[in-house]
Amino acid sequence: MFKTRLLSGIVLVILALVLIITGKEVLLFSTLAISCIGMYELYRVFKIEKSLLAALGYIAAIVFYCNLEWNFIPDIMILFMAFMILLMFVFVFAYPKYHANDVMAVFFGLFYVAIMLSYVYQIRMLERGLYLAFLVFLCSWGCDTCAYCVGMLIGKHKMSPKLSPKKSVEGAIGGVVGSALLTALYCFIFRSQMNLTGTEIGILTVIAAIAGLISMVGDLTASAIKRFFDIKDYGHLIPGHGGIMDRFDSMIITAPIIYFLAYHFI
């Protein structure tokens, strides 16, 4: 299992490098595809993945991503309101086929997966986006790896015993510190290419620590949903890791945090 997980992880890193470096429409549509698969996995938990409601969710995600590139909707709230109204139309005219929880789950899935994950692409489109986009991976996967290693070595105090018994407070601290140190090293190595000052490197290191901490919330959120519905994994697409939601759970919440903090402070 460890060998399979390691090999899959290496492939994911290579794909991430290729997609981030390529950028533009390749990254846009790749992120859209990942989002739609993640939405499908989440909707499957609620047993609505092939419903008309879910189809509206996938369509809304496609429109949202296309609008990021071509900006044909002047105010994105128009899309969200139209999406909500269409969901209510289906709910009312198909009554009692769907439960109110189904409508809320579809609306939640669009925001939780597609929109939040889209910030990987939006970061890439910033002025120094080529280098800033990699911070999402450093702060999510890097934090996860550091937390696991530190937790295995010295972890004693359970962070959330009922939700995730294997996670420890020591591991969480190790993950946050590891995320910050990896980012500081990364920024120092590429400081010329990123045109960073010492102060900006310090700011990005703090941002990485914040993002690393929040990434754990993303991980635990996905775990809480799985535990509530009594499932082990969201899918089996990635050998040794599970589904898209199992591997990208922390990145989903990390990407928008890094985008807004970097946009306003760097």
C-alpha positions as CSV (number, residue, x, y, z in Angstrom):
1,M,0.0,0.0,0.0
2,F,2.8,2.4,0.9
3,K,4.6,1.8,-2.4
4,T,1.4,2.3,-4.4
5,R,0.6,5.5,-2.4
6,L,4.2,6.8,-3.0
7,L,4.1,6.1,-6.7
8,S,0.7,7.7,-7.1
9,G,2.0,10.7,-5.1
10,I,5.0,11.1,-7.5
11,V,2.7,11.0,-10.5
12,L,0.4,13.6,-8.9
13,V,3.4,15.9,-8.3
14,I,4.6,15.6,-11.9
15,L,1.1,16.3,-13.2
16,A,0.8,19.3,-10.9
17,L,4.2,20.7,-12.2
18,V,3.1,20.2,-15.8
19,L,-0.3,21.8,-15.4
20,I,0.9,24.8,-13.3
21,I,3.8,25.5,-15.7
22,T,1.6,25.2,-18.7
23,G,-1.2,27.3,-17.2
24,K,-3.8,29.1,-19.3
25,E,-6.6,27.0,-20.8
26,V,-4.8,23.7,-20.0
27,L,-4.8,24.4,-16.3
28,L,-8.3,25.9,-16.5
29,F,-10.0,22.9,-18.0
30,S,-7.9,20.4,-16.0
31,T,-9.0,22.1,-12.8
32,L,-12.6,22.1,-14.1
33,A,-12.4,18.4,-14.8
34,I,-10.9,17.7,-11.3
35,S,-13.7,19.8,-9.8
36,C,-16.5,18.0,-11.6
37,I,-15.1,14.6,-10.6
38,G,-14.8,15.9,-7.0
39,M,-18.4,17.1,-7.2
40,Y,-19.5,13.8,-8.5
41,E,-17.8,12.0,-5.6
42,L,-19.4,14.3,-3.1
43,Y,-22.9,14.1,-4.7
44,R,-22.5,10.3,-4.7
45,V,-22.3,10.5,-0.9
46,F,-25.7,12.1,-0.9
47,K,-26.9,9.6,-3.5
48,I,-27.8,12.3,-6.1
49,E,-24.7,12.1,-8.4
50,K,-26.8,11.2,-11.5
51,S,-29.8,13.4,-10.7
52,L,-31.1,16.4,-12.6
53,L,-30.1,18.5,-9.6
54,A,-26.5,17.3,-9.8
55,A,-26.5,17.9,-13.6
56,L,-27.3,21.6,-12.8
57,G,-24.3,21.6,-10.5
58,Y,-21.9,20.3,-13.1
59,I,-23.3,22.8,-15.7
60,A,-22.9,25.7,-13.2
61,A,-19.3,24.7,-12.5
62,I,-18.6,24.6,-16.3
63,V,-20.1,28.1,-16.8
64,F,-18.3,29.5,-13.7
65,Y,-14.9,28.2,-15.0
66,C,-15.5,29.4,-18.6
67,N,-16.4,32.8,-17.2
68,L,-13.1,33.0,-15.4
69,E,-11.3,33.0,-18.7
70,W,-13.8,34.8,-21.0
71,N,-15.7,37.0,-18.5
72,F,-19.1,36.9,-20.3
73,I,-21.1,37.3,-17.1
74,P,-20.5,40.9,-15.8
75,D,-21.6,40.0,-12.2
76,I,-21.0,36.4,-11.1
77,M,-23.9,36.7,-8.6
78,I,-26.1,36.4,-11.6
79,L,-24.8,32.9,-12.1
80,F,-25.3,31.9,-8.5
81,M,-28.8,33.3,-8.3
82,A,-29.8,31.6,-11.6
83,F,-28.3,28.3,-10.3
84,M,-30.3,28.6,-7.0
85,I,-33.5,29.5,-8.9
86,L,-33.1,26.5,-11.2
87,L,-32.6,24.2,-8.3
88,M,-35.8,25.4,-6.7
89,F,-37.6,25.0,-10.0
90,V,-36.5,21.3,-10.2
91,F,-37.3,20.8,-6.5
92,V,-40.8,22.2,-6.9
93,F,-41.9,20.7,-10.2
94,A,-40.4,17.3,-9.5
95,Y,-41.8,17.2,-5.9
96,P,-41.7,14.9,-4.0
97,K,-38.8,13.3,-5.9
98,Y,-36.1,15.3,-4.2
99,H,-35.6,16.2,-0.6
100,A,-34.7,19.7,0.5
101,N,-31.4,18.3,1.7
102,D,-30.6,17.3,-1.9
103,V,-31.0,20.9,-3.0
104,M,-28.7,22.2,-0.3
105,A,-26.2,19.4,-1.0
106,V,-25.9,20.4,-4.7
107,F,-25.5,24.1,-3.9
108,F,-22.9,23.3,-1.2
109,G,-21.0,21.0,-3.6
110,L,-20.6,23.7,-6.2
111,F,-19.1,26.1,-3.7
112,Y,-17.2,23.6,-1.6
113,V,-15.5,21.9,-4.5
114,A,-15.6,23.8,-7.8
115,I,-15.5,27.4,-6.8
116,M,-12.9,27.0,-4.0
117,L,-10.7,24.8,-6.1
118,S,-10.8,27.3,-8.9
119,Y,-8.5,29.5,-7.0
120,V,-5.6,27.3,-8.0
121,Y,-6.2,28.7,-11.5
122,Q,-6.9,32.2,-10.3
123,I,-3.6,32.2,-8.3
124,R,-1.8,31.1,-11.5
125,M,-3.2,34.2,-13.3
126,L,-1.7,36.6,-10.8
127,E,1.4,38.6,-11.7
128,R,3.7,36.1,-10.0
129,G,1.2,33.3,-10.3
130,L,3.6,30.7,-11.8
131,Y,5.5,30.6,-8.5
132,L,2.7,31.5,-6.1
133,A,0.5,28.6,-7.4
134,F,3.0,26.0,-6.1
135,L,2.5,27.4,-2.6
136,V,-1.0,25.7,-2.6
137,F,0.8,22.3,-3.0
138,L,3.5,23.2,-0.4
139,C,0.9,24.3,2.1
140,S,-1.5,21.4,1.6
141,W,0.5,18.3,0.6
142,G,3.7,19.6,2.4
143,C,1.7,20.3,5.6
144,D,0.1,16.9,5.4
145,T,3.4,15.1,4.9
146,C,5.2,17.0,7.7
147,A,2.3,16.5,10.1
148,Y,2.3,12.7,9.3
149,C,6.1,12.4,9.9
150,V,6.1,14.5,13.1
151,G,3.0,12.7,14.4
152,M,4.5,9.3,13.8
153,L,7.7,10.3,15.6
154,I,6.5,12.2,18.7
155,G,2.7,12.5,18.4
156,K,1.0,11.8,21.8
157,H,-1.9,14.2,22.3
158,K,-4.9,13.5,20.1
159,M,-6.1,16.5,18.2
160,S,-9.6,15.2,17.3
161,P,-9.9,11.7,18.8
162,K,-13.5,11.1,17.6
163,L,-13.1,12.4,14.1
164,S,-9.5,11.4,13.3
165,P,-7.8,9.3,16.0
166,K,-4.5,9.2,14.3
167,K,-4.0,13.0,14.1
168,S,-2.1,14.5,17.0
169,V,-1.5,18.1,18.3
170,E,2.3,17.5,17.8
171,G,1.7,16.5,14.2
172,A,-0.5,19.5,13.6
173,I,2.3,21.8,14.9
174,G,4.8,20.0,12.8
175,G,2.6,20.4,9.7
176,V,2.3,24.2,10.2
177,V,6.0,24.7,11.0
178,G,6.9,22.4,8.1
179,S,4.6,24.3,5.7
180,A,6.2,27.6,6.7
181,L,9.8,26.3,6.5
182,L,9.2,24.7,3.1
183,T,7.7,28.0,1.8
184,A,10.5,30.1,3.2
185,L,13.1,27.8,1.5
186,Y,11.1,27.8,-1.7
187,C,10.8,31.6,-1.8
188,F,14.5,32.0,-0.9
189,I,15.5,29.8,-3.8
190,F,13.2,31.6,-6.3
191,R,13.5,35.1,-4.8
192,S,15.1,36.5,-8.0
193,Q,12.5,35.0,-10.3
194,M,9.7,36.1,-8.0
195,N,11.3,39.5,-7.4
196,L,10.8,39.1,-3.7
197,T,12.2,41.3,-0.9
198,G,13.1,39.9,2.5
199,T,9.9,41.3,4.0
200,E,7.8,39.7,1.3
201,I,9.4,36.3,1.9
202,G,8.5,36.7,5.6
203,I,4.9,37.6,4.7
204,L,4.6,34.5,2.4
205,T,6.1,32.4,5.2
206,V,3.4,33.6,7.6
207,I,0.7,33.1,4.9
208,A,2.0,29.5,4.5
209,A,1.7,28.9,8.2
210,I,-1.9,30.2,8.2
211,A,-2.7,28.2,5.1
212,G,-1.1,25.1,6.5
213,L,-3.3,25.4,9.7
214,I,-6.4,25.9,7.7
215,S,-5.6,23.0,5.3
216,M,-6.1,20.7,8.3
217,V,-9.6,22.1,8.7
218,G,-10.2,21.1,5.1
219,D,-8.8,17.7,5.7
220,L,-11.0,17.2,8.8
221,T,-14.1,18.6,7.1
222,A,-13.8,15.9,4.3
223,S,-13.2,13.3,7.0
224,A,-16.2,14.5,9.0
225,I,-18.5,14.1,6.0
226,K,-17.1,10.6,5.4
227,R,-17.5,9.6,9.0
228,F,-21.0,11.0,9.1
229,F,-22.0,8.9,6.1
230,D,-19.9,5.9,7.2
231,I,-17.7,5.6,4.1
232,K,-14.0,5.0,3.9
233,D,-13.1,6.9,0.8
234,Y,-14.8,9.2,-1.7
235,G,-13.6,7.1,-4.6
236,H,-10.8,4.9,-6.0
237,L,-9.5,7.0,-8.9
238,I,-6.1,7.6,-7.4
239,P,-4.5,4.3,-6.3
240,G,-3.4,4.4,-2.6
241,H,-5.1,7.7,-2.0
242,G,-8.8,7.2,-2.8
243,G,-10.8,9.7,-4.8
244,I,-10.3,13.3,-5.8
245,M,-11.9,14.5,-2.6
246,D,-9.6,12.3,-0.6
247,R,-6.4,13.8,-2.1
248,F,-7.6,17.4,-2.7
249,D,-9.6,17.9,0.5
250,S,-7.0,20.2,2.1
251,M,-6.2,22.0,-1.1
252,I,-9.8,23.0,-1.6
253,I,-9.7,25.3,1.4
254,T,-6.0,26.3,1.1
255,A,-6.2,27.7,-2.4
256,P,-8.6,30.6,-1.7
257,I,-6.8,31.5,1.5
258,I,-3.5,31.8,-0.3
259,Y,-5.1,33.7,-3.2
260,F,-6.7,36.4,-1.1
261,L,-3.7,36.8,1.3
262,A,-1.1,36.9,-1.5
263,Y,-3.3,39.2,-3.6
264,H,-3.6,41.8,-0.8
265,F,-0.2,41.5,0.9
266,I,2.3,40.6,-1.9
